[in-house]
């Protein structure tokens, strides 16, 4: 069983990239996400997506992997800490050099 008219499905990502396409819904409610969107958002077979129904629109979003986001956050914090440590070491070395010159 197919819907009488193709259903417009919009996909919105966090990167302000907007794309839309028309697809038919299969008898089991299945739709195919267009390849350009799958490629852009790195959606691969087996990935989970979230469906949101807002104001008469169905929005599809790739499900975020909490552990992956947490790991990325820790890596970013570690990089900032490393940079700050290097800056502090350099400032301390400069201060010691200035004291030794006096």
C-alpha positions in Angstrom: 0.0 0.0 0.0 1.4 3.4 -1.0 0.2 6.8 0.1 -1.9 8.6 -2.6 0.8 11.4 -2.8 4.5 11.2 -2.1 5.3 12.6 1.3 7.8 15.4 1.7 10.4 14.5 4.3 12.8 17.2 5.4 16.2 16.5 7.0 17.8 19.0 9.3 21.3 18.7 10.7 23.2 20.7 13.3 25.4 22.2 10.5 22.7 24.5 9.0 22.6 22.3 5.9 19.1 22.0 4.6 18.0 19.6 1.9 14.6 18.2 1.0 13.4 15.4 -1.3 10.2 13.6 -2.1 10.0 9.8 -1.5 7.2 7.3 -1.5 6.4 5.6 1.7 6.4 1.8 1.3 3.7 -0.5 2.7 5.7 -1.1 5.9 6.3 2.7 6.4 9.8 2.6 5.0 11.5 5.5 3.2 14.9 5.9 1.7 17.1 8.8 2.8 18.6 10.3 -0.3 22.2 9.4 -1.0 23.5 13.0 -0.9 22.1 13.5 2.6 23.4 10.1 3.8 26.8 11.1 2.4 26.8 14.6 3.9 25.7 13.4 7.3 27.8 10.1 7.2 24.7 8.0 7.7 25.5 4.4 7.0 23.6 1.1 7.0 22.8 0.1 10.5 23.0 3.7 11.9 20.1 4.8 14.0 18.1 7.9 13.2 15.6 9.9 15.2 12.2 10.9 13.9 10.6 14.1 15.2 7.0 15.3 14.4 6.9 19.1 14.7 4.1 21.3 13.4 3.0 18.9 10.7 6.6 18.1 9.5 8.5 14.9 10.0 12.2 15.6 10.8 14.9 13.0 10.6 18.1 13.4 12.6 21.1 11.0 12.9 21.1 9.7 16.5 24.1 11.1 18.3 26.4 8.7 20.0 26.7 10.0 23.6 30.0 8.2 24.3 31.5 9.5 21.0 30.4 13.1 21.8 31.8 12.8 25.3 35.1 11.5 24.0 35.3 14.4 21.6 34.6 16.8 24.4 37.3 15.4 26.6 39.8 15.5 23.7 39.0 19.2 23.1 39.4 19.9 26.8 42.7 18.0 27.0 44.0 20.0 24.0 43.0 23.3 25.6 44.7 22.2 28.9 47.8 21.2 27.0 47.9 24.6 25.2 47.3 26.5 28.5 50.1 24.5 30.2 52.5 25.3 27.4 51.6 29.0 27.7 52.1 28.9 31.5 55.5 27.2 31.1 56.6 29.7 28.6 55.4 32.6 30.7 57.2 31.2 33.8 60.4 30.7 31.8 60.3 34.3 30.5 59.7 35.5 34.1 62.7 33.5 35.4 64.9 34.8 32.6 63.9 38.4 33.4 64.7 37.9 37.1 68.1 36.4 36.2 68.9 39.4 34.0 68.4 41.8 36.9 
